[in-house]
Amino acid sequence: MKKISLVLMIAAASTLMAADGAEIFKAKCFSCHGEKAAKSALNKSQIIAGWDAAKTIASVTGYKNGEGGPMKGVMKPIASGLTDDDLKAVAATIASYK
């Protein structure tokens, strides 16, 4: 019985700690990319709404590594603050904005 309780507690804690893509987008992306990622950030980026998750992950990973287009100076500190789980969650959220 103790093992079952422990497993349930771990599962509940994992669920509570799971990254929330919408909250991450609101905190890290919204101010430049706008509501549901529908605007060009600072009139320099592509509109990212509806990008598939793999494209978003590749782009943000590039920014983390100091690569990318004209927005790399702005994006590197933001991208560097995202964990892999955060990035997966926000990428899925962006993909859902169609």
N, C-alpha and C positions, 0 to 999 in steps of 0.2 A: 504494500500500500504506500509506503514511503517513497518507493521508486516512481510510482505513478504520479504522486503529488509533485515530486521534484521535476519530472518531465513536463507536467502541465505548467508549473511555475516558470520553467525555462522557456517554453513555447509562448506563454503570455508576455514575458519580458521581451522576447525577440520581436513580437508583434508590436509592442509599444515603442520599441527602439527603431523600427523599420523607417527608412527615409520616406518622407512625404514629398513627392515631387512638386505638387501644387504649392506647398508652403515654401519649398526651396526656390521655386520660380518667383514667387511673390517677393521673397527676401533678397534674392541675388540677381534676378533677370528683368523683372517687371519694369523697373525705372527706365531702362533703355529700350527694351523690346516691346513694351506696352501690353495691353490687355490681350491675353491669349496669343502672345508672340506675333501680333499682326502688324507691327510697324518695323521699319528699318531703323536699327539702333543708331542714333546720332546721325541719321541720314547717310550712313556709310556702309551698313551691313545689308546682307540679304534679309528678306523676311523669312523667319525660321519656322513659322507656324506650319505644322504638318510634316516637318522633316522626319524621316524615319529615325528611330532611336540610334541605329548604327552610325548614321551620318552625323548626328549631334555629338555622340560620344567621340567619334574620330576628330571632329572639329575642336571640341573642348580639350581633348587630350593634346592636340597640336598646340593650342594656346598654352596649356600647362608647360609644354616643352619649349616655349618661346618661339614657336612657329606660327604661321598664319598670315592673314592679310593685314590691311591697314588698322584693324582693331586690336592687334596683338598687345599693344601697350596697355590698353584698357582691360582686355580680357585676361591677361596672365595672372594678375593677383586674384581675380574672381575665380578663375578656373583652378588655381592652386589651392583654394580654400575648400574645394569639393572632394569628398572621399569618393571612392569607386561606387559605393552604394548610393551616395547622393547623386552622382552623375547619372547612374542608371535610372534612378527615380525621376529626375528632372527631364531626362531624355524621353522617357516614356510619356511624361506629361506633355512635352512639346509635340510629340508625335500625335497625341490625341487632339491637338488644337488644329482642326481642319476647317 
